[in-house]
Amino acid sequence: QVQMVESGGGLVQAGGSLRLSCVISRSIFGINAMGWYRQAPGKQRELVATIRSGGSTNYADSVKGRFTISRDNAKNTVWLQMNSLKPEDTAVYYCNVNTLIGLSVWGQGTQVTVSS
């Protein structure tokens, strides 16, 4: 059963933009926080941005001012707008949701490649 569908990754030149989308199955109840994480080759998965049900956001220092996370609770969708992309942003980006009972669900990941 697919619980989350991510899209929007691809290849872009440095300075360009991409918008990632994650549609979350309505079989997941009590969603609290939604977020995006990324994992570059040979590195650990790291937080990119999170957004809580009330709308408060948190960003990694490396993406502040360039990336924007947003969500639509009615559509069970979270987006990540990525501007001014850099080669070091290259990674597999994963959507994540955490529920009120502590369940953490991950998407399958979408590749983002930024060429210099």
Secondary structure as UniProt FT lines:
FT   STRAND          4..7
FT   STRAND          10..13
FT   TURN            14..15
FT   STRAND          18..24
FT   TURN            26..27
FT   STRAND          31..39
FT   TURN            41..42
FT   STRAND          46..51
FT   TURN            53..54
FT   STRAND          57..59
FT   TURN            61..66
FT   STRAND          67..72
FT   TURN            73..76
FT   STRAND          77..82
FT   HELIX           87..89
FT   STRAND          91..99
FT   TURN            100..101
FT   STRAND          104..106
FT   STRAND          110..115
//
